[in-house]
Amino acid sequence: MKISEEKREKISEQILAAIYSVNPKPLFTSQIAREIARDEEFTKKILLNLKEKSLLKEVKKNPEGKDYTRRSRWRLSEETYKKYKKISQA
């Protein structure tokens, strides 16, 4: 089933809002998928798209500095965080 570009944008907004709500703590893909009630694979595609647009940063290391082999955590880029903060204060 094909999802329209408009709906993809809405889902992207939901993802950004979910990550902003826990900033600066990065979230795993599975946590984000659960938060927005979407499939993990679909969510990952959207996350990668947002990363390409420089809205998100992918964290591939755990808090001890070891690389994740199959997982990623996500957080807002500094620029995106500043924009969201500005919007939320208005």
N, CA and C atoms as an extended XYZ file, in Angstrom:
270
Properties=species:S:1:pos:R:3:atomname:S:1:resname:S:1:resid:I:1 pbc="F F F"
N         0.840       -1.172        0.000 N   MET     1
C         0.000        0.000        0.000 CA  MET     1
C         0.887        1.239        0.000 C   MET     1
N         0.571        2.170       -0.844 N   LYS     2
C         1.341        3.394       -1.002 CA  LYS     2
C         0.786        4.478       -0.092 C   LYS     2
N         1.671        5.160        0.606 N   ILE     3
C         1.264        6.256        1.488 CA  ILE     3
C         1.608        7.566        0.783 C   ILE     3
N         0.657        8.489        0.785 N   SER     4
C         0.859        9.753        0.097 CA  SER     4
C         1.963       10.566        0.764 C   SER     4
N         2.529       11.468        0.001 N   GLU     5
C         3.602       12.325        0.516 CA  GLU     5
C         3.103       13.198        1.665 C   GLU     5
N         1.863       13.621        1.577 N   GLU     6
C         1.272       14.439        2.649 CA  GLU     6
C         1.228       13.663        3.971 C   GLU     6
N         0.840       12.390        3.899 N   LYS     7
C         0.784       11.568        5.109 CA  LYS     7
C         2.184       11.273        5.642 C   LYS     7
N         3.144       11.087        4.744 N   ARG     8
C         4.532       10.884        5.175 CA  ARG     8
C         5.040       12.107        5.941 C   ARG     8
N         4.678       13.285        5.468 N   GLU     9
C         5.079       14.518        6.150 CA  GLU     9
C         4.464       14.600        7.544 C   GLU     9
N         3.202       14.219        7.666 N   LYS    10
C         2.529       14.218        8.973 CA  LYS    10
C         3.205       13.238        9.930 C   LYS    10
N         3.553       12.061        9.418 N   ILE    11
C         4.227       11.065       10.241 CA  ILE    11
C         5.613       11.574       10.645 C   ILE    11
N         6.300       12.230        9.728 N   SER    12
C         7.607       12.817       10.040 CA  SER    12
C         7.481       13.846       11.161 C   SER    12
N         6.429       14.647       11.120 N   GLU    13
C         6.187       15.635       12.165 CA  GLU    13
C         5.945       14.949       13.508 C   GLU    13
N         5.198       13.845       13.492 N   GLN    14
C         4.957       13.093       14.727 CA  GLN    14
C         6.258       12.549       15.306 C   GLN    14
N         7.125       12.061       14.431 N   ILE    15
C         8.413       11.528       14.872 CA  ILE    15
C         9.249       12.637       15.500 C   ILE    15
N         9.332       13.768       14.831 N   LEU    16
C        10.119       14.881       15.367 CA  LEU    16
C         9.568       15.349       16.716 C   LEU    16
N         8.248       15.402       16.840 N   ALA    17
C         7.627       15.820       18.101 CA  ALA    17
C         7.918       14.807       19.214 C   ALA    17
N         7.881       13.521       18.888 N   ALA    18
C         8.156       12.490       19.884 CA  ALA    18
C         9.599       12.573       20.369 C   ALA    18
N        10.527       12.791       19.467 N   ILE    19
C        11.933       12.893       19.849 CA  ILE    19
C        12.174       14.187       20.631 C   ILE    19
N        11.531       15.261       20.221 N   TYR    20
C        11.672       16.544       20.929 CA  TYR    20
C        11.185       16.426       22.369 C   TYR    20
N        10.134       15.662       22.588 N   SER    21
C         9.548       15.564       23.922 CA  SER    21
C        10.489       14.930       24.948 C   SER    21
N        11.487       14.171       24.507 N   VAL    22
C        12.431       13.542       25.435 CA  VAL    22
C        13.861       14.064       25.258 C   VAL    22
N        14.019       15.092       24.461 N   ASN    23
C        15.341       15.640       24.189 CA  ASN    23
C        16.029       16.020       25.494 C   ASN    23
N        17.291       15.776       25.687 N   PRO    24
C        18.329       15.323       24.752 CA  PRO    24
C        18.523       13.804       24.707 C   PRO    24
N        17.670       13.054       25.387 N   LYS    25
C        17.797       11.590       25.397 CA  LYS    25
C        17.456       11.024       24.022 C   LYS    25
N        18.384       10.292       23.401 N   PRO    26
C        18.074        9.673       22.106 CA  PRO    26
C        17.163        8.458       22.285 C   PRO    26
N        16.317        8.209       21.299 N   LEU    27
C        15.388        7.083       21.336 CA  LEU    27
C        15.769        6.038       20.294 C   LEU    27
N        15.533        4.769       20.638 N   PHE    28
C        15.719        3.694       19.674 CA  PHE    28
C        14.588        3.729       18.650 C   PHE    28
N        14.853        3.175       17.481 N   THR    29
C        13.851        3.098       16.420 CA  THR    29
C        12.578        2.423       16.926 C   THR    29
N        12.725        1.346       17.684 N   SER    30
C        11.559        0.614       18.189 CA  SER    30
C        10.719        1.477       19.133 C   SER    30
N        11.367        2.301       19.944 N   GLN    31
C        10.639        3.184       20.852 CA  GLN    31
C         9.847        4.231       20.071 C   GLN    31
N        10.449        4.759       19.033 N   ILE    32
C         9.773        5.760       18.205 CA  ILE    32
C         8.586        5.122       17.491 C   ILE    32
N         8.795        3.923       16.937 N   ALA    33
C         7.720        3.215       16.236 CA  ALA    33
C         6.542        2.961       17.163 C   ALA    33
N         6.830        2.567       18.392 N   ARG    34
C         5.772        2.324       19.368 CA  ARG    34
C         5.044        3.623       19.706 C   ARG    34
N         5.789        4.707       19.847 N   GLU    35
C         5.218        6.004       20.205 CA  GLU    35
C         4.240        6.502       19.142 C   GLU    35
N         4.586        6.309       17.872 N   ILE    36
C         3.717        6.808       16.796 CA  ILE    36
C         2.819        5.722       16.208 C   ILE    36
N         2.866        4.523       16.787 N   ALA    37
C         2.019        3.388       16.380 CA  ALA    37
C         2.210        3.036       14.902 C   ALA    37
N         3.484        2.822       14.538 N   ARG    38
C         3.818        2.428       13.168 CA  ARG    38
C         4.800        1.262       13.193 C   ARG    38
N         4.908        0.593       12.064 N   ASP    39
C         5.832       -0.518       11.876 CA  ASP    39
C         7.279       -0.008       11.967 C   ASP    39
N         8.165       -0.823       12.545 N   GLU    40
C         9.559       -0.404       12.721 CA  GLU    40
C        10.278       -0.165       11.398 C   GLU    40
N        10.050       -1.015       10.408 N   GLU    41
C        10.727       -0.844        9.116 CA  GLU    41
C        10.288        0.449        8.431 C   GLU    41
N         9.003        0.719        8.466 N   PHE    42
C         8.486        1.958        7.883 CA  PHE    42
C         9.057        3.164        8.634 C   PHE    42
N         9.073        3.064        9.961 N   THR    43
C         9.598        4.149       10.786 CA  THR    43
C        11.068        4.397       10.465 C   THR    43
N        11.827        3.321       10.278 N   LYS    44
C        13.252        3.474        9.971 CA  LYS    44
C        13.455        4.196        8.633 C   LYS    44
N        12.623        3.893        7.643 N   LYS    45
C        12.721        4.587        6.358 CA  LYS    45
C        12.498        6.085        6.530 C   LYS    45
N        11.505        6.444        7.332 N   ILE    46
C        11.223        7.860        7.582 CA  ILE    46
C        12.394        8.501        8.340 C   ILE    46
N        12.927        7.784        9.336 N   LEU    47
C        14.059        8.304       10.112 CA  LEU    47
C        15.277        8.550        9.220 C   LEU    47
N        15.558        7.626        8.337 N   LEU    48
C        16.690        7.806        7.424 CA  LEU    48
C        16.469        8.986        6.489 C   LEU    48
N        15.220        9.171        6.066 N   ASN    49
C        14.882       10.313        5.224 CA  ASN    49
C        15.110       11.619        6.000 C   ASN    49
N        14.697       11.656        7.257 N   LEU    50
C        14.900       12.847        8.088 CA  LEU    50
C        16.387       13.085        8.346 C   LEU    50
N        17.158       12.020        8.437 N   LYS    51
C        18.605       12.152        8.616 CA  LYS    51
C        19.233       12.786        7.369 C   LYS    51
N        18.781       12.356        6.186 N   GLU    52
C        19.284       12.933        4.937 CA  GLU    52
C        19.002       14.427        4.853 C   GLU    52
N        17.885       14.842        5.429 N   LYS    53
C        17.505       16.260        5.432 CA  LYS    53
C        18.189       17.025        6.564 C   LYS    53
N        19.052       16.348        7.327 N   SER    54
C        19.792       16.924        8.457 CA  SER    54
C        18.891       17.390        9.592 C   SER    54
N        17.738       16.754        9.749 N   LEU    55
C        16.844       17.085       10.850 CA  LEU    55
C        17.126       16.220       12.068 C   LEU    55
N        17.698       15.033       11.840 N   LEU    56
C        18.010       14.099       12.914 CA  LEU    56
C        19.464       13.684       12.842 C   LEU    56
N        19.970       13.218       13.985 N   LYS    57
C        21.296       12.614       14.044 CA  LYS    57
C        21.129       11.182       14.523 C   LYS    57
N        21.870       10.298       13.897 N   GLU    58
C        21.830        8.895       14.275 CA  GLU    58
C        22.950        8.618       15.271 C   GLU    58
N        22.607        7.987       16.385 N   VAL    59
C        23.581        7.627       17.408 CA  VAL    59
C        23.828        6.131       17.281 C   VAL    59
N        25.051        5.761       16.923 N   LYS    60
C        25.354        4.354       16.693 CA  LYS    60
C        26.229        3.755       17.791 C   LYS    60
N        26.380        4.507       18.910 N   LYS    61
C        27.180        3.998       20.025 CA  LYS    61
C        26.354        4.036       21.299 C   LYS    61
N        26.605        3.077       22.174 N   ASN    62
C        25.909        3.059       23.455 CA  ASN    62
C        26.573        4.057       24.412 C   ASN    62
N        26.004        4.287       25.584 N   PRO    63
C        26.584        5.272       26.510 CA  PRO    63
C        28.026        4.960       26.936 C   PRO    63
N        28.444        3.697       26.847 N   GLU    64
C        29.826        3.339       27.175 CA  GLU    64
C        30.777        3.537       26.000 C   GLU    64
N        30.260        3.934       24.849 N   GLY    65
C        31.093        4.187       23.678 CA  GLY    65
C        31.273        3.004       22.750 C   GLY    65
N        30.594        1.903       23.012 N   LYS    66
C        30.690        0.731       22.138 CA  LYS    66
C        29.697        0.863       20.995 C   LYS    66
N        30.115        0.420       19.810 N   ASP    67
C        29.249        0.490       18.631 CA  ASP    67
C        28.087       -0.481       18.744 C   ASP    67
N        26.906       -0.010       18.324 N   TYR    68
C        25.764       -0.909       18.175 CA  TYR    68
C        25.965       -1.675       16.878 C   TYR    68
N        25.659       -2.955       16.876 N   THR    69
C        25.814       -3.731       15.652 CA  THR    69
C        24.544       -3.703       14.807 C   THR    69
N        23.370       -3.677       15.457 N   ARG    70
C        22.128       -3.756       14.696 CA  ARG    70
C        21.107       -2.706       15.089 C   ARG    70
N        21.457       -1.801       15.966 N   ARG    71
C        20.490       -0.839       16.474 CA  ARG    71
C        20.983        0.573       16.253 C   ARG    71
N        20.059        1.501       16.308 N   SER    72
C        20.391        2.920       16.235 CA  SER    72
C        19.481        3.681       17.174 C   SER    72
N        20.015        4.746       17.708 N   ARG    73
C        19.198        5.674       18.476 CA  ARG    73
C        19.179        6.976       17.697 C   ARG    73
N        18.169        7.778       17.961 N   TRP    74
C        17.969        8.991       17.179 CA  TRP    74
C        17.742       10.180       18.102 C   TRP    74
N        18.311       11.322       17.697 N   ARG    75
C        18.070       12.563       18.414 CA  ARG    75
C        17.996       13.696       17.400 C   ARG    75
N        17.448       14.817       17.844 N   LEU    76
C        17.328       15.966       16.964 CA  LEU    76
C        18.699       16.586       16.715 C   LEU    76
N        18.893       17.121       15.518 N   SER    77
C        20.106       17.889       15.266 CA  SER    77
C        19.981       19.200       16.048 C   SER    77
N        21.079       19.855       16.288 N   GLU    78
C        21.061       21.103       17.060 CA  GLU    78
C        20.155       22.150       16.416 C   GLU    78
N        20.262       22.267       15.102 N   GLU    79
C        19.465       23.261       14.372 CA  GLU    79
C        17.965       22.963       14.495 C   GLU    79
N        17.598       21.698       14.369 N   THR    80
C        16.192       21.301       14.480 CA  THR    80
C        15.682       21.561       15.890 C   THR    80
N        16.495       21.243       16.901 N   TYR    81
C        16.090       21.478       18.285 CA  TYR    81
C        15.822       22.956       18.520 C   TYR    81
N        16.688       23.824       18.018 N   LYS    82
C        16.512       25.274       18.199 CA  LYS    82
C        15.220       25.756       17.548 C   LYS    82
N        14.916       25.229       16.362 N   LYS    83
C        13.682       25.620       15.674 CA  LYS    83
C        12.452       25.168       16.449 C   LYS    83
N        12.468       23.917       16.923 N   TYR    84
C        11.333       23.405       17.701 CA  TYR    84
C        11.159       24.191       18.995 C   TYR    84
N        12.251       24.524       19.642 N   LYS    85
C        12.196       25.280       20.885 CA  LYS    85
C        11.588       26.658       20.650 C   LYS    85
N        11.999       27.272       19.560 N   LYS    86
C        11.481       28.598       19.207 CA  LYS    86
C         9.968       28.533       18.937 C   LYS    86
N         9.549       27.515       18.218 N   ILE    87
C         8.134       27.345       17.900 CA  ILE    87
C         7.328       27.078       19.165 C   ILE    87
N         7.848       26.258       20.061 N   SER    88
C         7.102       25.903       21.271 CA  SER    88
C         6.992       27.053       22.250 C   SER    88
N         7.901       28.007       22.184 N   GLN    89
C         7.857       29.161       23.080 CA  GLN    89
C         6.927       30.249       22.556 C   GLN    89
N         6.602       30.198       21.287 N   ALA    90
C         5.757       31.234       20.679 CA  ALA    90
C         4.311       31.110       21.078 C   ALA    90
